[in-house]
Amino acid sequence: MTAEQRVQLEKLVWVDLDRMSGTPCFWGTRVPVQLLLDQLRHGGTIDEFLEGCPTVTRDQVREIAAIKMADLNANDAEAAARMIEGTARSMGIEVVG
């Protein structure tokens, strides 16, 4: 990830130990990014995720995916999300859901 991509990502995802125990959330919300990954893993779509999480915008999801898609060689946001989840599991990070 480039320094520019990291800066962009920091504008989209926030971590605050006083909220959600430091869980990475979509900026300005209490919606964990992991929730999107879990929903996609279980066959859900981005549209379904957005319906259930109205405080997250489609632009937020697209921008996060766009940052990571080039790194992941993914063709769409859902494929990028699934790859990120797989990488997390291979690193020993528990994927809940």
C-alpha positions as CSV (number, residue, x, y, z in Angstrom):
1,M,0.0,0.0,0.0
2,T,1.4,3.4,-1.0
3,A,1.6,6.3,1.4
4,E,-1.2,8.1,-0.6
5,Q,-3.4,5.0,-0.3
6,R,-2.8,4.8,3.4
7,V,-3.9,8.5,3.8
8,Q,-7.0,7.8,1.8
9,L,-7.8,4.7,3.9
10,E,-7.4,6.7,7.1
11,K,-10.1,9.0,5.9
12,L,-12.5,6.1,5.3
13,V,-11.8,3.8,8.3
14,W,-11.3,4.9,11.9
15,V,-10.1,3.2,15.0
16,D,-11.0,4.7,18.4
17,L,-10.3,2.7,21.6
18,D,-13.2,4.6,23.3
19,R,-15.7,3.4,20.7
20,M,-16.3,-0.1,19.6
21,S,-13.2,-1.2,21.6
22,G,-10.9,-0.1,18.8
23,T,-12.6,-2.1,16.1
24,P,-12.0,-0.6,12.7
25,C,-15.2,1.1,11.6
26,F,-16.4,3.0,8.6
27,W,-15.5,6.6,9.3
28,G,-18.1,8.5,11.3
29,T,-20.1,5.4,12.1
30,R,-20.1,2.5,14.6
31,V,-20.3,0.0,11.8
32,P,-17.3,-2.4,11.7
33,V,-15.7,-2.9,8.4
34,Q,-15.6,-6.6,9.4
35,L,-19.4,-6.6,9.1
36,L,-19.2,-6.0,5.4
37,L,-16.6,-8.7,5.0
38,D,-18.7,-11.2,6.9
39,Q,-21.8,-10.4,4.9
40,L,-20.0,-10.9,1.6
41,R,-18.5,-14.1,2.8
42,H,-21.9,-15.5,3.5
43,G,-23.2,-14.7,0.1
44,G,-24.6,-11.3,0.8
45,T,-24.2,-8.3,-1.5
46,I,-23.0,-4.8,-1.0
47,D,-26.6,-3.6,-1.6
48,E,-27.9,-5.8,1.2
49,F,-25.1,-4.5,3.5
50,L,-26.0,-0.9,2.7
51,E,-29.7,-1.6,3.4
52,G,-28.9,-2.9,6.8
53,C,-26.3,-0.2,7.6
54,P,-27.7,3.1,6.4
55,T,-25.0,5.2,8.0
56,V,-22.4,3.7,5.6
57,T,-22.4,5.1,2.1
58,R,-21.9,3.3,-1.1
59,D,-19.0,5.7,-1.8
60,Q,-17.3,4.6,1.4
61,V,-17.5,1.0,0.3
62,R,-16.4,1.8,-3.2
63,E,-13.5,3.9,-2.1
64,I,-12.1,1.3,0.3
65,A,-12.5,-1.4,-2.4
66,A,-10.8,0.9,-5.0
67,I,-7.8,1.4,-2.8
68,K,-7.4,-2.3,-2.3
69,M,-8.5,-3.7,-5.7
70,A,-5.2,-2.9,-7.4
71,D,-3.2,-4.5,-4.7
72,L,-5.5,-7.6,-4.8
73,N,-5.8,-7.9,-8.6
74,A,-9.6,-7.9,-8.0
75,N,-12.2,-7.0,-10.6
76,D,-14.9,-5.8,-8.2
77,A,-15.5,-4.7,-4.6
78,E,-17.0,-8.0,-3.5
79,A,-14.0,-10.0,-4.8
80,A,-11.7,-7.5,-3.1
81,A,-13.5,-7.9,0.2
82,R,-13.4,-11.7,0.0
83,M,-9.6,-11.6,-0.7
84,I,-9.0,-9.3,2.3
85,E,-11.0,-11.7,4.5
86,G,-8.9,-14.6,3.3
87,T,-5.7,-12.8,3.9
88,A,-6.8,-12.0,7.4
89,R,-7.6,-15.7,8.1
90,S,-4.2,-16.8,6.7
91,M,-2.5,-14.3,9.1
92,G,-4.2,-15.9,12.1
93,I,-6.8,-13.2,12.5
94,E,-10.1,-14.6,13.6
95,V,-12.9,-13.7,11.2
96,V,-16.1,-13.6,13.2
97,G,-19.5,-14.5,11.6
